[in-house]
């Protein structure tokens, strides 16, 4: 009997302490600490995908006031992503993420040969063969800092994990703090509770409701070339 009484007391204390800590976070505005970025094992790690914060766990890290959430896909990518089991169209996204198409930021290199070429038009930056990045416009860096604020934690996602890994490398190369950037991986592998479907079927035809997508457009016609 005593054993059950003590079990109940301990359980009650745990609940009280947990409620106290949650209340303290809420009252102070302090957010729970994030695990340090850590590469996943194998091929996912080679892409740059994080071990701890990824498609399986991102739901637990959404809605933080100290963070921004960016999906790096195009609405319709010229690359043949169907060849690697993906979707060239943006078929859906995780609620809370907004879209910043990576191919508009810099010329893309290193895609799987099955995918072929993506967008090859104007970009904010040029990536040289040595991995360096140079701005194509006077406003390029200001736009990048506006989209990826240095004082925020940055969560990156794309279709399969490639663009998000490239984006992290680019930001770090240009002076961003690597410890505040998480490559969450690919939407194609997400099965959480915050999925916003963009693709739907009408008969045998696929229809994409792009009006649902929060996207950051870049109007190159308004920029000043260097």
Secondary structure, DSSP 8 states (H G I E B T S, - for coil): -HHHHHHHHHHHHHHHHHHHHHHHHHHHT---------B-SHHHHHHT-BSSSSTTTGGGGTT-TTEEEEE---SB-SS-GGGGT--SB--EEETT-EE--HHHHB------TTT-----S--SEEE-TTS-EEESBTTHHHHHHHHS-TTSEEEEEESSSHHHHHHHHHHHHTT--GGGEEEEEEGGG--SS-EEE-EEEETTEEEE-GGG--B----GGGS-B-
